[in-house]
Every structure is written in structure tokens, then in C-alpha cells.
């Protein structure tokens, strides 16, 4: 059995099944976050939620401001 680290980002919009998956074992969390952003997702370490391109939100709508 081979164990592999994968990174998964899921859209936080209720009911949205959109995900981004990276199966690169040498990818760091920050690098994965950058690749998610590059793919058009709304993702950032400073944001409490992640959204796919179809559910982009205004940052002022975040629970944490």
C-alpha cells in the first residue's frame, strides 16, 4: 500500500460539489493555495472560506469581516 498526501479544496457554498485536488507529494500548502487561486477560485489564508469561480463572494460578507 502506498500512502500519498493530497490537497483538496472544496467550495464552501452550501450544496456545491466543486473541488480542486492536487496529488503532488512535494506540494506545500501555500503552493496549493496559489494554484487554487490561479484556477480562478477565491481562496486565501486570510479568508475563513473558499469558493469556486461560480460562487465568488464579496470579502465583506465573511463572518470574520
C-alpha positions in Angstrom: 0.0 0.0 0.0 1.3 3.4 -0.9 0.4 6.4 1.1 0.2 9.8 -0.6 -0.5 13.3 0.6 -3.2 15.0 -1.4 -4.5 18.5 -1.1 -8.2 19.1 -1.5 -10.1 22.4 -1.7 -13.9 22.3 -1.6 -16.3 25.2 -2.3 -17.9 26.4 0.9 -21.1 27.4 -0.9 -23.9 25.2 0.5 -24.6 22.2 -1.7 -21.8 23.0 -4.2 -19.8 19.8 -5.1 -16.9 21.7 -6.7 -13.4 20.5 -5.6 -9.8 21.0 -6.6 -7.4 18.1 -5.9 -3.6 18.0 -6.1 -1.8 14.7 -5.7 1.7 16.1 -5.7 3.5 14.9 -2.6 6.1 17.7 -2.7 3.5 20.5 -2.9 3.3 22.7 0.2 0.0 24.2 1.5 0.9 27.7 0.3 1.7 26.4 -3.2 -1.6 24.6 -3.4 -3.4 27.7 -2.3 -1.7 29.7 -5.1 -2.6 27.0 -7.6 -6.3 27.2 -6.4 -6.2 31.0 -6.8 -4.7 30.6 -10.3 -7.5 28.3 -11.2 -10.0 31.1 -10.6 -11.1 30.1 -7.1 -11.5 32.6 -4.2 -9.0 31.2 -1.6 -6.6 32.9 0.8 -5.1 32.1 4.1 -6.7 35.3 5.4 -10.2 34.2 4.4 -12.2 31.7 6.5 -13.9 30.2 3.5 -13.1 29.1 -0.1 -15.3 29.5 -3.1 -15.3 28.2 -6.6 -15.5 30.6 -9.5 -19.3 30.2 -9.7 -19.7 31.3 -6.1 -17.3 34.1 -5.7 -18.3 36.4 -2.8 -17.6 39.9 -1.5 -15.0 39.6 1.3 -17.1 42.0 3.4 -19.7 39.2 3.6 -17.3 36.9 5.5 -18.2 36.0 9.1 -14.8 37.3 10.3 -15.2 40.6 8.3 
